[in-house]
C-alpha cells in the first residue's frame, strides 16, 4: 500500500521542526529525519493544494544537498508532478542519509496519486504545520492526523 507518514518532534518551535518522514509505494520504501522551517512546510503545503496549474506542472520540496562533500546533514526531495493527461499525477521521493558504510542509505521512488489526493495531502500538511499534531498519515485513499505518535521511529527503535 502506498503511504506517507510524518512524525514531528518539537525543536525550536514555532520556527523550526524536526521531522521523521517515511514513505512507501508497495514495492519500495524509504525514510529519514530532517529539520526544516515551519514557513517552508506551509509553503509546500500551499503549493500542493494548488497543484497542478497545468499539464507538465511540478512542485518540489528540497532539503540539503545531493553531494556528501557539501556536508549537509541529509538530502531530501519531494516532487509532485503530472503524468500525461489531466488528473494523473505522482509524488517522487529522493532520500539520502549521507551516512558512511555500512550505515549509508539512499532511495528514490514514486507514489501514483490523482490530483485530488495530492491536493488533500496539501491540506493535511497545512493543518499539520500548525504544530498541534505529532503524526500525519496519508495514502491516496485516506489520511489522518494524530495528537500522539502512533509508531516507533527508527531512532527510538534503535535505542
DSSP file (Angstrom, degrees, kcal/mol; ACC not computed):
  #  RESIDUE AA STRUCTURE BP1 BP2  ACC     N-H-->O    O-->H-N    N-H-->O    O-->H-N    TCO  KAPPA ALPHA  PHI   PSI    X-CA   Y-CA   Z-CA
    1    1 A X              0   0    0      0, 0.0    25,-0.5     0, 0.0     2,-0.3   0.000 360.0 360.0 360.0 133.9    0.0    0.0    0.0
    2    2 A X        +     0   0    0     23,-0.3   138,-0.4   110,-0.1     2,-0.3  -0.597 360.0 146.1 -77.3 134.4    1.3    3.5   -0.9
    3    3 A X  E     -A   24   0A   0     21,-2.2    21,-2.2    -2,-0.3     2,-0.4  -0.993  38.4-142.5-163.3 163.7    1.6    5.8    2.1
    4    4 A X  E     -AB  23 138A   0    134,-2.9   134,-2.5    -2,-0.3     2,-0.4  -0.996  14.8-172.6-130.7 136.2    3.4    8.7    3.7
    5    5 A X  E     -AB  22 137A   0     17,-2.9    17,-2.6    -2,-0.4     2,-0.4  -0.998   1.5-174.6-130.2 129.0    4.0    9.1    7.4
    6    6 A X  E     -AB  21 136A   0    130,-2.2   130,-2.7    -2,-0.4     2,-0.4  -0.991   4.1-166.5-125.0 126.8    5.5   12.2    9.0
    7    7 A X  E     -AB  20 135A   0     13,-2.4    13,-2.3    -2,-0.4     2,-0.4  -0.925   9.9-147.4-112.8 138.4    6.3   12.4   12.7
    8    8 A X  E     -A   19   0A   0    126,-3.0     2,-0.5    -2,-0.4    11,-0.2  -0.882  10.3-170.5-109.9 133.9    7.1   15.7   14.4
    9    9 A X  E     -A   18   0A   0      9,-2.9     9,-1.3    -2,-0.4    -2,-0.0  -0.974  37.2-110.6-121.3 113.5    9.5   16.1   17.3
   10   10 A X  E     +A   17   0A   0     -2,-0.5     2,-0.3     7,-0.1     7,-0.1  -0.140  49.6 160.7 -50.4 128.3    9.3   19.6   18.8
   11   11 A X        -     0   0    0      5,-0.6     5,-0.3     7,-0.0     3,-0.1  -0.866  69.5 -26.8-154.4 111.5   12.6   21.5   18.1
   12   12 A X  S >> S-     0   0    0     -2,-0.3     4,-1.8     1,-0.2     3,-1.4   0.827  97.6-149.8  50.0  36.6   12.9   25.3   18.2
   13   13 A X  T 34  +     0   0    0      1,-0.3    -1,-0.2     2,-0.2     4,-0.1  -0.501  66.7  34.1 -75.3 147.8    9.2   25.7   17.6
   14   14 A X  T 34 S+     0   0    0     -2,-0.2    -1,-0.3    -3,-0.1    24,-0.1  -0.942 129.4  38.0 -95.6  12.8    7.3   27.6   16.3
   15   15 A X  T <4 S+     0   0    0     -3,-1.4    23,-2.9     1,-0.2    24,-0.4   0.874 120.5  24.0 -93.1 -40.6   10.1   28.4   13.8
   16   16 A X  E  <  - C   0  37A   0     -4,-1.8    -5,-0.6    -5,-0.3     2,-0.3  -0.917  62.3-164.7-127.4 151.9   11.8   25.0   13.1
   17   17 A X  E     -AC  10  36A   0     19,-2.8    19,-2.2    -2,-0.3     2,-0.5  -0.972  18.0-136.7-133.4 151.1   10.7   21.4   13.4
   18   18 A X  E     -AC   9  35A   0     -9,-1.3    -9,-2.9    -2,-0.3     2,-0.3  -0.940  32.9-173.6-102.2 126.2   12.4   18.1   13.4
   19   19 A X  E     -AC   8  34A   0     15,-3.1    15,-2.5    -2,-0.5     2,-0.5  -0.903  24.0-153.8-122.9 148.9   10.5   15.6   11.2
   20   20 A X  E     -AC   7  33A   0    -13,-2.3   -13,-2.4    -2,-0.3     2,-0.4  -0.977  22.5-168.8-118.4 113.6   10.8   11.9   10.5
   21   21 A X  E     +AC   6  32A   0     11,-2.7    11,-2.0    -2,-0.5     2,-0.4  -0.876  10.5 174.3-107.5 131.5    9.4   11.1    7.1
   22   22 A X  E     +AC   5  31A   0    -17,-2.6   -17,-2.9    -2,-0.4     2,-0.3  -0.996   4.5 175.5-133.3 143.6    8.8    7.6    5.8
   23   23 A X  E     -AC   4  30A   0      7,-2.6     7,-2.2    -2,-0.4     2,-0.3  -0.978   5.1-179.8-143.9 153.2    7.1    6.7    2.5
   24   24 A X  E     -AC   3  29A   0    -21,-2.2   -21,-2.2    -2,-0.3     5,-0.2  -0.989  20.8-164.2-151.7 154.5    6.3    3.5    0.6
   25   25 A X        -     0   0    0      3,-2.3   -23,-0.3    -2,-0.3     4,-0.1   0.222  62.7 -91.7-123.1  13.2    4.7    2.5   -2.7
   26   26 A X  S    S+     0   0    0      2,-0.5     3,-0.1   -25,-0.5   -24,-0.1   0.032 123.4  41.4  99.1 -26.6    4.2   -1.2   -2.1
   27   27 A X  S    S+     0   0    0      1,-0.3     2,-0.3   -26,-0.0    -1,-0.1   0.634 118.2  33.1-118.8 -31.4    7.5   -2.2   -3.7
   28   28 A X        +     0   0    0     82,-0.1    -3,-2.3     2,-0.0    -2,-0.5  -0.911  60.9 179.3-127.9 153.8    9.9    0.4   -2.4
   29   29 A X  E     +C   24   0A   0     -2,-0.3     2,-0.3    -5,-0.2    -5,-0.2  -0.977   4.9 163.8-148.2 161.0   10.2    2.3    0.9
   30   30 A X  E     +C   23   0A   0     -7,-2.2    -7,-2.6    -2,-0.3     2,-0.3  -0.978   3.5 171.8-167.2 166.6   12.5    4.9    2.4
   31   31 A X  E     +C   22   0A   0     -2,-0.3     2,-0.3    -9,-0.2    -9,-0.2  -0.961   3.7 171.8-175.1 160.1   12.7    7.4    5.2
   32   32 A X  E     -C   21   0A   0    -11,-2.0   -11,-2.7    -2,-0.3     2,-0.3  -0.973  30.6-109.8-166.7 165.7   14.9    9.8    7.1
   33   33 A X  E     +C   20   0A   0     -2,-0.3     2,-0.3   -13,-0.3   -13,-0.2  -0.779  40.4 159.8-101.6 150.9   14.8   12.5    9.7
   34   34 A X  E     -C   19   0A   0    -15,-2.5   -15,-3.1    -2,-0.3     2,-0.4  -0.966  33.2-119.3-159.8 168.9   15.5   16.2    8.9
   35   35 A X  E     +C   18   0A   0     -2,-0.3     2,-0.3   -17,-0.2   -17,-0.2  -0.919  33.8 165.2-117.3 142.7   15.0   19.7   10.2
   36   36 A X  E     -C   17   0A   0    -19,-2.2   -19,-2.8    -2,-0.4     2,-0.2  -0.986  38.3 -97.8-152.3 161.4   13.0   22.4    8.4
   37   37 A X  E  >  -C   16   0A   0     -2,-0.3     4,-1.7   -21,-0.2     3,-0.3  -0.581  28.5-129.3 -78.9 142.9   11.5   25.8    8.9
   38   38 A X  H  > S+     0   0    0    -23,-2.9     4,-2.3    -2,-0.2     5,-0.2   0.886 109.1  57.0 -60.5 -39.5    7.7   25.9    9.6
   39   39 A X  H  > S+     0   0    0    -24,-0.4     4,-2.3     1,-0.2    -1,-0.2   0.873 105.0  52.2 -60.5 -34.7    7.3   28.6    6.8
   40   40 A X  H  > S+     0   0    0     -3,-0.3     4,-2.2     2,-0.2    -1,-0.2   0.901 109.6  49.3 -64.7 -40.6    8.9   26.2    4.3
   41   41 A X  H  X S+     0   0    0     -4,-1.7     4,-2.3     2,-0.2    -2,-0.2   0.909 111.8  48.3 -63.8 -43.3    6.5   23.4    5.3
   42   42 A X  H  X S+     0   0    0     -4,-2.3     4,-2.3     2,-0.2    -2,-0.2   0.881 110.3  51.6 -66.0 -39.0    3.5   25.8    5.0
   43   43 A X  H  X S+     0   0    0     -4,-2.3     4,-2.1     2,-0.2    -2,-0.2   0.911 110.7  47.7 -65.3 -42.4    4.7   27.0    1.5
   44   44 A X  H  X S+     0   0    0     -4,-2.2     4,-2.0     2,-0.2    -2,-0.2   0.906 110.6  52.6 -64.3 -41.3    5.0   23.4    0.3
   45   45 A X  H  X S+     0   0    0     -4,-2.3     4,-1.8     1,-0.2    -2,-0.2   0.919 109.7  48.5 -59.4 -44.9    1.5   22.6    1.7
   46   46 A X  H  X S+     0   0    0     -4,-2.3     4,-1.2     1,-0.2    -1,-0.2   0.890 109.7  51.8 -63.9 -39.6    0.0   25.6   -0.2
   47   47 A X  H  < S+     0   0    0     -4,-2.1    -1,-0.2     1,-0.2    -2,-0.2   0.854 109.0  50.8 -68.4 -33.4    1.7   24.6   -3.4
   48   48 A X  H >< S+     0   0    0     -4,-2.0     3,-1.1     1,-0.2    -1,-0.2   0.856 106.9  54.3 -69.8 -34.3    0.3   21.0   -3.1
   49   49 A X  H 3< S+     0   0    0     -4,-1.8    -1,-0.2     1,-0.2    -2,-0.2   0.807 113.0  42.9 -67.7 -28.4   -3.2   22.4   -2.6
   50   50 A X  T 3< S+     0   0    0     -4,-1.2     2,-0.3    -5,-0.1    -1,-0.2   0.164  94.3 156.9-102.1  16.0   -3.0   24.4   -5.8
   51   51 A X    <   +     0   0    0     -3,-1.1    68,-0.1     1,-0.1    71,-0.1  -0.695  47.0  22.6 -96.6 143.7   -1.4   21.6   -7.8
   52   52 A X        +     0   0    0     -2,-0.3    -1,-0.1     2,-0.2     3,-0.1   0.752  51.2 174.0 -89.3 156.3   -1.4   21.3  -10.8
   53   53 A X  S    S-     0   0    0      1,-0.3     2,-0.3    -2,-0.0    -2,-0.1   0.729  78.3  -8.4 -86.8 -25.4   -2.0   24.6  -12.6
   54   54 A X  S >  S-     0   0    0      0, 0.0     3,-1.9     0, 0.0    -1,-0.3  -0.974  91.2 -70.9-161.6 164.2   -1.4   23.0  -16.0
   55   55 A X  T 3  S+     0   0    0     -2,-0.3     3,-0.1     1,-0.3    30,-0.1  -0.416 120.8  30.9 -62.1 135.1   -0.2   19.8  -17.6
   56   56 A X  T 3  S+     0   0    0      1,-0.3    -1,-0.3    28,-0.1     2,-0.0   0.390  87.8 146.2  93.6  -2.0    3.5   19.4  -17.0
   57   57 A X    <   -     0   0    0     -3,-1.9    25,-1.2    24,-0.1     2,-0.3  -0.340  26.2-170.6 -67.8 148.5    3.4   21.3  -13.7
   58   58 A X  E     -E   81   0B   0     23,-0.2     2,-0.4    -3,-0.1    23,-0.2  -0.985  12.0-165.5-139.0 148.7    5.8   20.3  -10.9
   59   59 A X  E     -E   80   0B   0     21,-2.2    21,-2.6    -2,-0.3     2,-0.4  -0.999  15.4-168.6-133.0 134.2    6.1   21.2   -7.2
   60   60 A X  E     -E   79   0B   0     -2,-0.4     2,-0.4    19,-0.2    19,-0.2  -0.954  21.1-165.9-130.4 146.1    9.2   20.5   -5.1
   61   61 A X  E     -E   78   0B   0     17,-2.2    17,-2.4    -2,-0.4     2,-0.4  -1.000  23.7-172.9-118.7 124.7   10.3   20.5   -1.5
   62   62 A X  E     +E   77   0B   0     -2,-0.4     2,-0.4    15,-0.2    15,-0.2  -0.954  11.7 178.7-124.1 141.1   14.1   20.3   -1.2
   63   63 A X  E     -E   76   0B   0     13,-2.6    13,-2.6    -2,-0.4   -27,-0.1  -0.996  53.7 -18.9-137.3 132.2   16.3   19.9    1.8
   64   64 A X  E    S-E   75   0B   0     -2,-0.4     2,-0.3    11,-0.2    11,-0.2  -0.265  85.0 -65.4  76.8-160.1   20.1   19.6    1.9
   65   65 A X        -     0   0    0      9,-0.6     7,-0.1     2,-0.1     5,-0.1  -0.966  22.1-134.7-132.9 145.4   22.4   18.7   -1.0
   66   66 A X  S    S+     0   0    0     -2,-0.3     2,-0.6     9,-0.0     9,-0.1   0.682  88.4  85.4 -71.9 -14.8   22.8   15.5   -3.0
   67   67 A X    >   -     0   0    0      1,-0.2     3,-1.7     2,-0.0     5,-0.5  -0.780  65.9-157.5 -94.4 118.6   26.6   15.9   -2.6
   68   68 A X  G >  S+     0   0    0     -2,-0.6     3,-2.1     1,-0.3    -1,-0.2   0.841  92.1  65.8 -60.1 -33.6   28.1   14.5    0.6
   69   69 A X  G 3  S+     0   0    0      1,-0.3    -1,-0.3     2,-0.1    -3,-0.0   0.649  86.1  70.2 -67.5 -13.2   31.1   16.8    0.3
   70   70 A X  G <  S-     0   0    0     -3,-1.7    -1,-0.3     2,-0.1    -2,-0.2   0.549 104.1-133.5 -77.4  -6.5   28.7   19.8    0.8
   71   71 A X    <   +     0   0    0     -3,-2.1     2,-0.3     1,-0.2    -2,-0.1   0.825  46.5 158.7  59.8  37.8   28.5   18.4    4.4
   72   72 A X        -     0   0    0     -5,-0.5    -1,-0.2    -7,-0.1     3,-0.1  -0.664  48.0-125.2 -87.2 149.0   24.7   18.7    4.6
   73   73 A X  S    S-     0   0    0     -2,-0.3     2,-0.3     1,-0.1    -1,-0.1   0.922  82.8 -14.5 -60.3 -48.4   23.0   16.6    7.3
   74   74 A X        -     0   0    0      2,-0.1    -9,-0.6   -42,-0.0     2,-0.4  -0.901  58.2-131.2-145.7 170.2   20.6   14.9    4.8
   75   75 A X  E     +EF  64  96B   0     21,-2.3    21,-1.7    -2,-0.3     2,-0.4  -0.992  30.2 166.3-131.6 128.6   19.3   15.2    1.3
   76   76 A X  E     -EF  63  95B   0    -13,-2.6   -13,-2.6    -2,-0.4     2,-0.4  -0.999  11.8-180.0-141.7 134.3   15.6   15.0    0.6
   77   77 A X  E     -EF  62  94B   0     17,-1.9    17,-2.2    -2,-0.4     2,-0.5  -0.993   3.8-174.0-132.7 128.9   13.5   15.9   -2.5
   78   78 A X  E     -EF  61  93B   0    -17,-2.4   -17,-2.2    -2,-0.4     2,-0.5  -0.988  14.6-178.5-118.6 118.8    9.7   15.5   -2.6
   79   79 A X  E     -EF  60  92B   0     13,-2.6    13,-3.5    -2,-0.5     2,-0.4  -0.968  15.8-162.7-127.1 119.5    8.4   16.3   -6.1
   80   80 A X  E     +EF  59  91B   0    -21,-2.6   -21,-2.2    -2,-0.5     2,-0.3  -0.849  25.9 165.6 -95.0 135.3    4.8   16.2   -7.2
   81   81 A X  E     -EF  58  90B   0      9,-2.5     9,-2.1    -2,-0.4     2,-0.2  -0.974  34.3-109.8-148.6 159.2    4.4   16.0  -11.0
   82   82 A X  E     - F   0  89B   0    -25,-1.2     2,-0.5    -2,-0.3     7,-0.3  -0.600  20.7-149.8 -90.8 153.8    1.8   15.3  -13.6
   83   83 A X        -     0   0    0      5,-3.2     5,-0.3     2,-0.4     2,-0.1  -0.970  54.0 -61.3-124.3 113.6    1.8   12.2  -15.8
   84   84 A X  S    S+     0   0    0     -2,-0.5   -28,-0.1     3,-0.1     3,-0.1  -0.269 108.6  28.6  56.8-120.0    0.4   12.5  -19.3
   85   85 A X  S >  S-     0   0    0      1,-0.2     3,-1.3    -2,-0.1    -2,-0.4   0.017 100.7 -63.2 -74.3 177.2   -3.3   13.5  -19.3
   86   86 A X  T 3  S+     0   0    0      1,-0.2    -1,-0.2    -4,-0.1     3,-0.1  -0.314 116.6  18.1 -62.4 135.2   -5.3   15.5  -16.8
   87   87 A X  T 3  S+     0   0    0      1,-0.2    28,-0.9    -3,-0.1     2,-0.6   0.194  91.1 112.8  91.7 -16.3   -5.7   14.0  -13.3
   88   88 A X  E <   + G   0 114B   0     -3,-1.3    -5,-3.2    -5,-0.3     2,-0.3  -0.818  41.0 147.5 -94.1 122.8   -2.8   11.6  -13.4
   89   89 A X  E     -FG  82 113B   0     24,-1.2    24,-2.0    -2,-0.6     2,-0.3  -0.843  26.7-160.0-142.5 174.5    0.0   12.6  -11.0
   90   90 A X  E     -FG  81 112B   0     -9,-2.1    -9,-2.5    -2,-0.3     2,-0.5  -0.978  16.4-134.1-154.7 161.6    2.7   11.1   -8.8
   91   91 A X  E     -FG  80 111B   0     20,-2.3    20,-2.3    -2,-0.3     2,-0.4  -0.990  23.2-157.1-120.6 120.9    4.8   12.1   -5.9
   92   92 A X  E     -FG  79 110B   0    -13,-3.5   -13,-2.6    -2,-0.5     2,-0.4  -0.805   3.6-159.9-100.7 139.0    8.5   11.2   -6.2
   93   93 A X  E     -FG  78 109B   0     16,-3.3    16,-1.8    -2,-0.4     2,-0.4  -0.961   8.4-174.4-118.3 134.5   10.8   10.8   -3.1
   94   94 A X  E     -FG  77 108B   0    -17,-2.2   -17,-1.9    -2,-0.4     2,-0.4  -0.979  12.0-178.7-127.1 118.0   14.5   11.0   -3.1
   95   95 A X  E     +FG  76 107B   0     12,-3.0    12,-2.0    -2,-0.4     2,-0.3  -0.918  11.4 167.3-117.1 140.2   16.2   10.2    0.2
   96   96 A X  E     -FG  75 106B   0    -21,-1.7   -21,-2.3    -2,-0.4    10,-0.2  -0.868  16.2-169.8-150.5 119.9   19.9   10.2    1.1
   97   97 A X        -     0   0    0      8,-2.4     9,-0.1    -2,-0.3     3,-0.1   0.507  31.7-136.6 -87.5  -3.1   21.2   10.0    4.7
   98   98 A X        +     0   0    0      7,-0.4     6,-0.1     1,-0.2     2,-0.1   0.763  49.8 157.0  53.7  27.8   24.8   10.8    3.7
   99   99 A X        -     0   0    0      6,-0.2     2,-0.3     4,-0.2    -1,-0.2  -0.356  44.1-114.2 -79.5 162.2   25.9    8.1    6.1
  100  100 A X    >   -     0   0    0     -3,-0.1     3,-2.4     4,-0.1     4,-0.1  -0.688  58.3 -53.3 -90.8 149.9   29.2    6.2    5.9
  101  101 A X  T 3  S+     0   0    0      1,-0.4    -1,-0.1    -2,-0.3     4,-0.0  -0.354 125.5  24.8 -58.7 139.7   29.2    2.4    5.2
  102  102 A X  T 3  S+     0   0    0      2,-0.1    -1,-0.4    -3,-0.0    -3,-0.0  -0.955 130.3  46.2 -91.3  11.4   27.6    0.3    6.5
  103  103 A X  S <  S+     0   0    0     -3,-2.4    -2,-0.3    -5,-0.0    -4,-0.2   0.401  81.9 120.0 -94.8   2.7   25.1    2.9    7.5
  104  104 A X        +     0   0    0     -5,-0.1     2,-0.3    -4,-0.1    -2,-0.1  -0.349  37.6 172.6 -66.4 147.1   24.8    4.7    4.2
  105  105 A X        +     0   0    0     -6,-0.1    -8,-2.4    -4,-0.0    -7,-0.4  -0.951  13.0 164.6-159.3 138.0   21.3    4.7    2.6
  106  106 A X  E     +G   96   0B   0     -2,-0.3     2,-0.3   -10,-0.2   -10,-0.2  -0.990   5.8 176.9-150.0 153.3   19.5    6.2   -0.3
  107  107 A X  E     -G   95   0B   0    -12,-2.0   -12,-3.0    -2,-0.3     2,-0.3  -0.990   9.2-172.6-153.6 151.4   16.3    5.6   -2.2
  108  108 A X  E     +G   94   0B   0     -2,-0.3     2,-0.3   -14,-0.2   -14,-0.2  -0.934  27.6 129.2-148.9 125.7   14.3    7.1   -5.0
  109  109 A X  E     -G   93   0B   0    -16,-1.8   -16,-3.3    -2,-0.3     2,-0.3  -0.961  39.0-122.2-163.8 171.5   10.7    6.0   -6.0
  110  110 A X  E     -G   92   0B   0     -2,-0.3     2,-0.5   -18,-0.3   -18,-0.2  -0.881   4.6-145.4-126.7 157.0    7.3    7.4   -6.7
  111  111 A X  E     -G   91   0B   0    -20,-2.3   -20,-2.3    -2,-0.3     2,-0.2  -0.992  23.3-133.1-117.7 124.7    3.7    7.0   -5.5
  112  112 A X  E     +G   90   0B   0     -2,-0.5     2,-0.3   -22,-0.2   -22,-0.3  -0.571  38.2 156.8 -74.9 140.1    0.9    7.3   -8.0
  113  113 A X  E     -G   89   0B   0    -24,-2.0   -24,-1.2    -2,-0.2     2,-0.1  -0.975  38.8-114.5-159.6 149.4   -2.0    9.6   -6.9
  114  114 A X  E  >  -G   88   0B   0     -2,-0.3     4,-1.8   -26,-0.2     3,-0.4  -0.405  40.3-100.7 -82.1 168.5   -4.7   11.5   -8.6
  115  115 A X  H  > S+     0   0    0    -28,-0.9     4,-2.6     1,-0.2     5,-0.2   0.889 121.1  54.9 -55.7 -44.8   -4.9   15.3   -8.3
  116  116 A X  H  > S+     0   0    0      1,-0.2     4,-2.2     2,-0.2    -1,-0.2   0.873 106.6  51.3 -60.9 -37.8   -7.5   15.3   -5.6
  117  117 A X  H  > S+     0   0    0     -3,-0.4     4,-1.8     2,-0.2    -1,-0.2   0.885 111.1  47.5 -67.6 -38.7   -5.3   13.1   -3.4
  118  118 A X  H  X S+     0   0    0     -4,-1.8     4,-1.9     2,-0.2    -2,-0.2   0.902 111.7  50.3 -68.8 -40.7   -2.3   15.4   -3.8
  119  119 A X  H  X S+     0   0    0     -4,-2.6     4,-1.9     1,-0.2    -2,-0.2   0.897 109.5  52.2 -61.4 -39.6   -4.5   18.4   -3.0
  120  120 A X  H  X S+     0   0    0     -4,-2.2     4,-2.4     1,-0.2    -2,-0.2   0.870 105.8  54.2 -63.5 -38.3   -5.7   16.6    0.1
  121  121 A X  H  X S+     0   0    0     -4,-1.8     4,-2.8     1,-0.2    -1,-0.2   0.903 106.4  52.8 -61.6 -40.9   -2.1   16.0    1.1
  122  122 A X  H  X S+     0   0    0     -4,-1.9     4,-2.1   -74,-0.2    -2,-0.2   0.912 110.0  46.8 -60.8 -43.6   -1.5   19.7    0.9
  123  123 A X  H  X S+     0   0    0     -4,-1.9     4,-2.1     2,-0.2    -1,-0.2   0.900 113.6  48.8 -65.0 -40.8   -4.5   20.5    3.2
  124  124 A X  H  X S+     0   0    0     -4,-2.4     4,-2.5     1,-0.2    -2,-0.2   0.913 111.4  49.2 -64.8 -43.5   -3.4   17.8    5.6
  125  125 A X  H  X S+     0   0    0     -4,-2.8     4,-2.0     2,-0.2    -1,-0.2   0.855 108.5  54.2 -65.4 -35.7    0.2   19.2    5.6
  126  126 A X  H  < S+     0   0    0     -4,-2.1     4,-0.2     2,-0.2    -1,-0.2   0.934 111.1  44.8 -62.8 -46.0   -1.1   22.7    6.2
  127  127 A X  H >< S+     0   0    0     -4,-2.1     3,-1.4     1,-0.2     5,-0.5   0.900 111.9  53.3 -63.9 -41.1   -3.0   21.5    9.3
  128  128 A X  H >< S+     0   0    0     -4,-2.5     3,-1.7     1,-0.3     5,-0.4   0.850 100.0  62.0 -61.5 -36.2    0.0   19.5   10.4
  129  129 A X  T 3< S+     0   0    0     -4,-2.0    -1,-0.3     1,-0.3    -2,-0.2   0.517  83.1  78.3 -72.9  -3.9    2.2   22.7   10.2
  130  130 A X  T <  S-     0   0    0     -3,-1.4    -1,-0.3    -4,-0.2    -2,-0.2   0.518 103.9-129.2 -77.8  -4.9    0.0   24.4   12.8
  131  131 A X  S <  S+     0   0    0     -3,-1.7    -2,-0.1     2,-0.1    -3,-0.1   0.783  77.6 114.7  64.8  33.3    2.0   22.2   15.3
  132  132 A X        +     0   0    0     -5,-0.5     2,-0.3    -4,-0.2    -4,-0.1   0.533  68.6  55.9-102.7 -12.0   -1.0   20.7   17.1
  133  133 A X        -     0   0    0     -5,-0.4    14,-0.3    -6,-0.2    -2,-0.1  -0.894  59.9-157.2-123.2 150.9   -0.4   17.1   15.9
  134  134 A X  S    S+     0   0    0     12,-2.0  -126,-3.0    -2,-0.3     2,-0.4   0.590  78.2  36.3-100.7 -13.9    2.7   14.9   16.3
  135  135 A X  E     -BD   7 146A   0     11,-1.8    11,-2.9  -128,-0.2     2,-0.4  -0.998  56.8-166.0-146.4 140.5    2.0   12.5   13.4
  136  136 A X  E     -BD   6 145A   0   -130,-2.7  -130,-2.2    -2,-0.4     2,-0.4  -0.972   6.0-171.3-121.0 135.6    0.5   12.7    9.9
  137  137 A X  E     +BD   5 144A   0      7,-2.8     7,-2.6    -2,-0.4     2,-0.4  -0.999  10.9 171.4-127.1 132.1   -0.6    9.7    7.9
  138  138 A X  E     +BD   4 143A   0   -134,-2.5  -134,-2.9    -2,-0.4     2,-0.3  -0.999   8.1 165.2-139.0 140.6   -1.6    9.9    4.2
  139  139 A X        -     0   0    0      3,-2.8     3,-0.3    -2,-0.4  -136,-0.2  -0.920  55.0 -96.2-139.2 167.0   -2.4    7.5    1.4
  140  140 A X  S    S+     0   0    0   -138,-0.4   -26,-0.2    -2,-0.3     3,-0.1   0.726 125.1  33.3 -57.5 -18.8   -4.1    8.1   -1.9
  141  141 A X  S    S+     0   0    0      1,-0.2     2,-0.3   -28,-0.0    -1,-0.2   0.624 124.9  16.0-112.6 -17.0   -7.4    6.9   -0.3
  142  142 A X        -     0   0    0     -3,-0.3    -3,-2.8     2,-0.0     2,-0.3  -0.975  53.1-174.2-153.1 163.3   -7.2    8.1    3.3
  143  143 A X  E     -D  138   0A   0     -2,-0.3     2,-0.3    -5,-0.2    -5,-0.2  -0.984   2.7-179.7-156.1 162.2   -5.5   10.4    5.7
  144  144 A X  E     -D  137   0A   0     -7,-2.6    -7,-2.8    -2,-0.3     2,-0.4  -0.963  18.2-142.6-163.9 147.1   -5.4   11.2    9.4
  145  145 A X  E     -D  136   0A   0     -2,-0.3     2,-0.4    -9,-0.2    -9,-0.2  -0.911  19.9-157.5-110.4 143.6   -3.6   13.4   11.9
  146  146 A X  E     -D  135   0A   0    -11,-2.9   -12,-2.0    -2,-0.4   -11,-1.8  -0.968  19.8-150.9-125.3 137.7   -2.7   12.2   15.4
  147  147 A X  S    S+     0   0    0     -2,-0.4     2,-0.3   -14,-0.3    -1,-0.1   0.749  89.9  39.0 -73.5 -24.9   -2.1   14.2   18.6
  148  148 A X  S    S-     0   0    0    -15,-0.1     2,-0.1   -13,-0.1   -13,-0.1  -0.883 101.4 -89.4-124.2 156.9    0.3   11.4   19.8
  149  149 A X        -     0   0    0     -2,-0.3   -14,-0.1     1,-0.1     3,-0.1  -0.426  32.8-169.9 -65.6 136.0    2.9    9.3   18.0
  150  150 A X        +     0   0    0      1,-0.2     2,-0.3    -2,-0.1    -1,-0.1   0.724  66.4  36.6 -98.6 -28.0    1.4    6.1   16.6
  151  151 A X  S    S-     0   0    0      0, 0.0    -1,-0.2     0, 0.0     2,-0.1  -0.932  85.5-105.2-128.5 149.9    4.5    4.2   15.5
  152  152 A X        -     0   0    0     -2,-0.3     2,-0.1     1,-0.1    -2,-0.0  -0.465  40.0-128.0 -66.3 142.8    8.0    3.9   16.9
  153  153 A X     >  -     0   0    0     -2,-0.1     4,-2.4     1,-0.1     5,-0.2  -0.415  22.1-106.4 -85.7 168.2   10.6    5.9   14.9
  154  154 A X  H  > S+     0   0    0      1,-0.2     4,-1.5     2,-0.2     5,-0.1   0.898 122.4  50.0 -59.6 -40.3   13.8    4.5   13.5
  155  155 A X  H  > S+     0   0    0      1,-0.2     4,-1.0     2,-0.2    -1,-0.2   0.909 111.9  46.5 -66.3 -42.6   15.7    6.4   16.2
  156  156 A X  H  4 S+     0   0    0      1,-0.2     3,-0.3     2,-0.2    -1,-0.2   0.872 111.1  52.6 -67.8 -36.5   13.5    5.1   19.1
  157  157 A X  H  < S+     0   0    0     -4,-2.4    -1,-0.2     1,-0.2    -2,-0.2   0.824 106.6  54.1 -67.9 -31.5   13.7    1.5   17.7
  158  158 A X  H  <        0   0    0     -4,-1.5    -1,-0.2     1,-0.2    -2,-0.2   0.742 360.0 360.0 -76.0 -23.5   17.5    1.6   17.7
  159  159 A X     <        0   0    0     -4,-1.0    -1,-0.2    -3,-0.3    -2,-0.2   0.477 360.0 360.0 -87.6 360.0   17.8    2.7   21.3
